[in-house]
Amino acid sequence: MSKFELKLPQMGESVAEATLTTWLKEVGDTIEMDEAVFEIATDKVDSEVPSEVEGVLVEKLFNVDDIVQVGQTVAIIEISGDVEVSATTEDSAPAAEEKVEETPEVAAIEGSIAVAKETVATSQDFSDSDKFYSPLVKNIAKEEGITIAELDAINGTGKEGRVTKTDILNYVENRTSPSSNGTTAAPKSAPASSAQPTKAPATKAAPVVASDGDEVIPLSRMGKLIAQHMTASVSTSAHVQSFIEVDVTNLVNWRNKNKNAFLKREGEKLTFTPIFMEAVAFAIKKFPLINISFDGDSVIKKKNINIGMAAALPDGNLIVPVIKNADQLNLVGMAKVVNDLANRARNNALKPDDIQGGTYTVTNVGTFGSVFGTPIINQPQVAILALGAIRKVPSVIETPEGDFIGIRSKMFLSHSYDHRVVNGALGGMFIKAVAEYLEAWDVNREI
């Protein structure tokens, strides 16, 4: 009999650790190949981890709510025959930690929380602390100049008081600039003639007290992550919006004429979403400086056009699966990808890679009847487009013979962008390019 080490697999670019949420098998249970053994949750998505072999589960190396690094052994499976055993947990742990150290995700993960970074005079030796800290927490502490004394003073919300990533990021966001000995640095005195204005201390929201009869509903894990991500985005980017009204009458008529034939031929529904995605991909190619990320004093111009589309989850939350290389898809291919991602989102079947690597995001607020909205940028991107509801409205129609009033199908496009790197001209020209693409739709286009 041989033993096989079931490790936490790589779950996508920039994902270095996961929380073990559920054991699906117990010690002594028989496991089939590709059968799920446990469930994990990352800051992006929940997923099941299947077994690579057939055998019997003989040992669990982690408990529920434990944080596991990519490459660490989570379970031991006893199998028949000779199978080469993977590297031990002790060997894999340093490798996983090294990956965390090399990954520049710490500032970008969960919304790229912008904070001022201070240099710590002495290096941190975590062996001086009696508490356990995950590699990611250690890495954030080093990046943000948090001393061991400060770290030990943080009240952890994890199991047995463990400091989680959320705890330390919240601490970083609210802390004052530390000195090298962990105390608050005193400002240097300045002559009265050159006195500088002092910044008002950040005020914390007053605690909310539930009254008799109120129902207290705890946020889900996904809800907490979304709340943190959205707050961090608003704190990071200088949000500004541009709006434009689009006449999509020709587009609506063309889709109504072709949707049944398309469904019969392709076995797929022809919704408006792939058409909008095609228009966005066209506009990004025309204005590539929308397809960027902002990193300190530099702009990273993305090579690929990967468009995220906000999709509803069964619990009411939203997730953003990504259409990779959207500019390389024709309308049929775009429709198939859009429908596949939307269906798997509704069935909680998205994989970690499905939501990685987005460079621009589109959200359809019109699905819920909204005419337009002001969406929050999906960090580390610099812009997001909201699609409003398509409505029949009276409109002035200009013709060579004169103007007249008619019924047209119209919608609003709302473009939020980061004014630190995207000025009003670029933000406005981009949304205008999307509108012109949709308004110029060929009613005789074949698909």
LINKA-V546022 format. One record per run of one state. SS is the DSSP state (H for helix, E for strand, - for the rest). FROM is the first residue (numbers start at 1). TO is the last residue. If there is no record, write none. Layout:
((SS FROM TO) (SS FROM TO))
This chain:
((- 1 1) (E 2 7) (- 8 16) (E 17 23) (- 24 29) (E 30 31) (- 32 35) (E 36 41) (- 42 45) (E 46 50) (- 51 54) (E 55 60) (- 61 66) (E 67 69) (- 70 72) (E 73 79) (- 80 88) (H 89 102) (- 103 125) (H 126 128) (- 129 134) (H 135 144) (- 145 147) (H 148 153) (- 154 158) (H 159 161) (- 162 164) (H 165 174) (- 175 177) (E 178 178) (- 179 183) (E 184 184) (- 185 191) (H 192 194) (- 195 220) (H 221 236) (- 237 238) (E 239 247) (- 248 248) (H 249 266) (- 267 272) (H 273 286) (- 287 287) (H 288 290) (- 291 291) (E 292 295) (- 296 297) (E 298 301) (- 302 306) (E 307 312) (- 313 317) (E 318 323) (- 324 325) (H 326 328) (- 329 330) (H 331 346) (- 347 351) (H 352 355) (- 356 359) (E 360 363) (- 364 364) (H 365 368) (- 369 382) (E 383 387) (- 388 390) (E 391 399) (- 400 401) (E 402 418) (- 419 423) (H 424 439) (- 440 447))
